[in-house]
């Protein structure tokens, strides 16, 4: 029984207080990099869409 109590005490000691956990500078930098990459991808996608010249052909009727 003392082994299980010891494991509970160790787990309680290792538990992290959720109020103290923050993403920090690294989290912000990763988030900012993802935002900038998304912006560049959207800009590139719009540029590629402007190059597309699409004229729909009417369907030929079969008789």
Phi and psi in radians as a Rosetta constraint file:
Dihedral C 1 N 2 CA 2 C 2 CIRCULARHARMONIC -1.195 0.35
Dihedral N 2 CA 2 C 2 N 3 CIRCULARHARMONIC -0.472 0.35
Dihedral C 2 N 3 CA 3 C 3 CIRCULARHARMONIC -1.163 0.35
Dihedral N 3 CA 3 C 3 N 4 CIRCULARHARMONIC -0.733 0.35
Dihedral C 3 N 4 CA 4 C 4 CIRCULARHARMONIC -1.200 0.35
Dihedral N 4 CA 4 C 4 N 5 CIRCULARHARMONIC -0.631 0.35
Dihedral C 4 N 5 CA 5 C 5 CIRCULARHARMONIC -1.155 0.35
Dihedral N 5 CA 5 C 5 N 6 CIRCULARHARMONIC -0.692 0.35
Dihedral C 5 N 6 CA 6 C 6 CIRCULARHARMONIC -1.117 0.35
Dihedral N 6 CA 6 C 6 N 7 CIRCULARHARMONIC -0.693 0.35
Dihedral C 6 N 7 CA 7 C 7 CIRCULARHARMONIC -1.134 0.35
Dihedral N 7 CA 7 C 7 N 8 CIRCULARHARMONIC -0.657 0.35
Dihedral C 7 N 8 CA 8 C 8 CIRCULARHARMONIC -1.145 0.35
Dihedral N 8 CA 8 C 8 N 9 CIRCULARHARMONIC -0.727 0.35
Dihedral C 8 N 9 CA 9 C 9 CIRCULARHARMONIC -1.134 0.35
Dihedral N 9 CA 9 C 9 N 10 CIRCULARHARMONIC -0.709 0.35
Dihedral C 9 N 10 CA 10 C 10 CIRCULARHARMONIC -1.145 0.35
Dihedral N 10 CA 10 C 10 N 11 CIRCULARHARMONIC -0.749 0.35
Dihedral C 10 N 11 CA 11 C 11 CIRCULARHARMONIC -1.109 0.35
Dihedral N 11 CA 11 C 11 N 12 CIRCULARHARMONIC -0.688 0.35
Dihedral C 11 N 12 CA 12 C 12 CIRCULARHARMONIC -1.163 0.35
Dihedral N 12 CA 12 C 12 N 13 CIRCULARHARMONIC -0.629 0.35
Dihedral C 12 N 13 CA 13 C 13 CIRCULARHARMONIC -1.220 0.35
Dihedral N 13 CA 13 C 13 N 14 CIRCULARHARMONIC -0.573 0.35
Dihedral C 13 N 14 CA 14 C 14 CIRCULARHARMONIC -1.463 0.35
Dihedral N 14 CA 14 C 14 N 15 CIRCULARHARMONIC -0.234 0.35
Dihedral C 14 N 15 CA 15 C 15 CIRCULARHARMONIC -1.099 0.35
Dihedral N 15 CA 15 C 15 N 16 CIRCULARHARMONIC 2.461 0.35
Dihedral C 15 N 16 CA 16 C 16 CIRCULARHARMONIC -1.797 0.35
Dihedral N 16 CA 16 C 16 N 17 CIRCULARHARMONIC 2.381 0.35
Dihedral C 16 N 17 CA 17 C 17 CIRCULARHARMONIC -1.246 0.35
Dihedral N 17 CA 17 C 17 N 18 CIRCULARHARMONIC 2.136 0.35
Dihedral C 17 N 18 CA 18 C 18 CIRCULARHARMONIC -1.102 0.35
Dihedral N 18 CA 18 C 18 N 19 CIRCULARHARMONIC -0.459 0.35
Dihedral C 18 N 19 CA 19 C 19 CIRCULARHARMONIC -1.255 0.35
Dihedral N 19 CA 19 C 19 N 20 CIRCULARHARMONIC -0.379 0.35
Dihedral C 19 N 20 CA 20 C 20 CIRCULARHARMONIC -1.652 0.35
Dihedral N 20 CA 20 C 20 N 21 CIRCULARHARMONIC -0.176 0.35
Dihedral C 20 N 21 CA 21 C 21 CIRCULARHARMONIC -1.515 0.35
Dihedral N 21 CA 21 C 21 N 22 CIRCULARHARMONIC 2.157 0.35
Dihedral C 21 N 22 CA 22 C 22 CIRCULARHARMONIC -2.311 0.35
Dihedral N 22 CA 22 C 22 N 23 CIRCULARHARMONIC 2.727 0.35
Dihedral C 22 N 23 CA 23 C 23 CIRCULARHARMONIC -1.215 0.35
Dihedral N 23 CA 23 C 23 N 24 CIRCULARHARMONIC -0.505 0.35
Dihedral C 23 N 24 CA 24 C 24 CIRCULARHARMONIC 1.305 0.35
Dihedral N 24 CA 24 C 24 N 25 CIRCULARHARMONIC -2.948 0.35
Dihedral C 24 N 25 CA 25 C 25 CIRCULARHARMONIC -1.158 0.35
Dihedral N 25 CA 25 C 25 N 26 CIRCULARHARMONIC -0.718 0.35
Dihedral C 25 N 26 CA 26 C 26 CIRCULARHARMONIC -1.090 0.35
Dihedral N 26 CA 26 C 26 N 27 CIRCULARHARMONIC -0.740 0.35
Dihedral C 26 N 27 CA 27 C 27 CIRCULARHARMONIC -1.089 0.35
Dihedral N 27 CA 27 C 27 N 28 CIRCULARHARMONIC -0.728 0.35
Dihedral C 27 N 28 CA 28 C 28 CIRCULARHARMONIC -1.119 0.35
Dihedral N 28 CA 28 C 28 N 29 CIRCULARHARMONIC -0.749 0.35
Dihedral C 28 N 29 CA 29 C 29 CIRCULARHARMONIC -1.124 0.35
Dihedral N 29 CA 29 C 29 N 30 CIRCULARHARMONIC -0.706 0.35
Dihedral C 29 N 30 CA 30 C 30 CIRCULARHARMONIC -1.135 0.35
Dihedral N 30 CA 30 C 30 N 31 CIRCULARHARMONIC -0.771 0.35
Dihedral C 30 N 31 CA 31 C 31 CIRCULARHARMONIC -1.101 0.35
Dihedral N 31 CA 31 C 31 N 32 CIRCULARHARMONIC -0.743 0.35
Dihedral C 31 N 32 CA 32 C 32 CIRCULARHARMONIC -1.138 0.35
Dihedral N 32 CA 32 C 32 N 33 CIRCULARHARMONIC -0.712 0.35
Dihedral C 32 N 33 CA 33 C 33 CIRCULARHARMONIC -1.112 0.35
Dihedral N 33 CA 33 C 33 N 34 CIRCULARHARMONIC -0.699 0.35
Dihedral C 33 N 34 CA 34 C 34 CIRCULARHARMONIC -1.122 0.35
Dihedral N 34 CA 34 C 34 N 35 CIRCULARHARMONIC -0.692 0.35
Dihedral C 34 N 35 CA 35 C 35 CIRCULARHARMONIC -1.122 0.35
Dihedral N 35 CA 35 C 35 N 36 CIRCULARHARMONIC -0.766 0.35
Dihedral C 35 N 36 CA 36 C 36 CIRCULARHARMONIC -1.152 0.35
Dihedral N 36 CA 36 C 36 N 37 CIRCULARHARMONIC -0.732 0.35
Dihedral C 36 N 37 CA 37 C 37 CIRCULARHARMONIC -1.105 0.35
Dihedral N 37 CA 37 C 37 N 38 CIRCULARHARMONIC -0.693 0.35
Dihedral C 37 N 38 CA 38 C 38 CIRCULARHARMONIC -1.120 0.35
Dihedral N 38 CA 38 C 38 N 39 CIRCULARHARMONIC -0.705 0.35
Dihedral C 38 N 39 CA 39 C 39 CIRCULARHARMONIC -1.094 0.35
Dihedral N 39 CA 39 C 39 N 40 CIRCULARHARMONIC -0.792 0.35
Dihedral C 39 N 40 CA 40 C 40 CIRCULARHARMONIC -1.127 0.35
Dihedral N 40 CA 40 C 40 N 41 CIRCULARHARMONIC -0.690 0.35
Dihedral C 40 N 41 CA 41 C 41 CIRCULARHARMONIC -1.127 0.35
Dihedral N 41 CA 41 C 41 N 42 CIRCULARHARMONIC -0.721 0.35
Dihedral C 41 N 42 CA 42 C 42 CIRCULARHARMONIC -1.148 0.35
Dihedral N 42 CA 42 C 42 N 43 CIRCULARHARMONIC -0.703 0.35
Dihedral C 42 N 43 CA 43 C 43 CIRCULARHARMONIC -1.107 0.35
Dihedral N 43 CA 43 C 43 N 44 CIRCULARHARMONIC -0.757 0.35
Dihedral C 43 N 44 CA 44 C 44 CIRCULARHARMONIC -1.144 0.35
Dihedral N 44 CA 44 C 44 N 45 CIRCULARHARMONIC -0.704 0.35
Dihedral C 44 N 45 CA 45 C 45 CIRCULARHARMONIC -1.100 0.35
Dihedral N 45 CA 45 C 45 N 46 CIRCULARHARMONIC -0.757 0.35
Dihedral C 45 N 46 CA 46 C 46 CIRCULARHARMONIC -1.099 0.35
Dihedral N 46 CA 46 C 46 N 47 CIRCULARHARMONIC -0.685 0.35
Dihedral C 46 N 47 CA 47 C 47 CIRCULARHARMONIC -1.095 0.35
Dihedral N 47 CA 47 C 47 N 48 CIRCULARHARMONIC -0.728 0.35
Dihedral C 47 N 48 CA 48 C 48 CIRCULARHARMONIC -1.186 0.35
Dihedral N 48 CA 48 C 48 N 49 CIRCULARHARMONIC -0.663 0.35
Dihedral C 48 N 49 CA 49 C 49 CIRCULARHARMONIC -1.136 0.35
Dihedral N 49 CA 49 C 49 N 50 CIRCULARHARMONIC -0.578 0.35
Dihedral C 49 N 50 CA 50 C 50 CIRCULARHARMONIC -1.195 0.35
Dihedral N 50 CA 50 C 50 N 51 CIRCULARHARMONIC -0.426 0.35
Dihedral C 50 N 51 CA 51 C 51 CIRCULARHARMONIC -1.351 0.35
Dihedral N 51 CA 51 C 51 N 52 CIRCULARHARMONIC -0.336 0.35
Dihedral C 51 N 52 CA 52 C 52 CIRCULARHARMONIC -1.319 0.35
Dihedral N 52 CA 52 C 52 N 53 CIRCULARHARMONIC 2.226 0.35
Dihedral C 52 N 53 CA 53 C 53 CIRCULARHARMONIC -2.021 0.35
Dihedral N 53 CA 53 C 53 N 54 CIRCULARHARMONIC 1.777 0.35
Dihedral C 53 N 54 CA 54 C 54 CIRCULARHARMONIC -2.081 0.35
Dihedral N 54 CA 54 C 54 N 55 CIRCULARHARMONIC 2.118 0.35
Dihedral C 54 N 55 CA 55 C 55 CIRCULARHARMONIC -2.151 0.35
Dihedral N 55 CA 55 C 55 N 56 CIRCULARHARMONIC 2.095 0.35
Dihedral C 55 N 56 CA 56 C 56 CIRCULARHARMONIC -1.327 0.35
Dihedral N 56 CA 56 C 56 N 57 CIRCULARHARMONIC 2.290 0.35
Dihedral C 56 N 57 CA 57 C 57 CIRCULARHARMONIC -1.551 0.35
Dihedral N 57 CA 57 C 57 N 58 CIRCULARHARMONIC 2.417 0.35
Dihedral C 57 N 58 CA 58 C 58 CIRCULARHARMONIC -1.192 0.35
Dihedral N 58 CA 58 C 58 N 59 CIRCULARHARMONIC 2.562 0.35
Dihedral C 58 N 59 CA 59 C 59 CIRCULARHARMONIC -1.208 0.35
Dihedral N 59 CA 59 C 59 N 60 CIRCULARHARMONIC 2.433 0.35
Dihedral C 59 N 60 CA 60 C 60 CIRCULARHARMONIC -1.357 0.35
Dihedral N 60 CA 60 C 60 N 61 CIRCULARHARMONIC 2.348 0.35
Dihedral C 60 N 61 CA 61 C 61 CIRCULARHARMONIC -1.459 0.35
Dihedral N 61 CA 61 C 61 N 62 CIRCULARHARMONIC 2.372 0.35
Dihedral C 61 N 62 CA 62 C 62 CIRCULARHARMONIC -1.676 0.35
Dihedral N 62 CA 62 C 62 N 63 CIRCULARHARMONIC 2.250 0.35
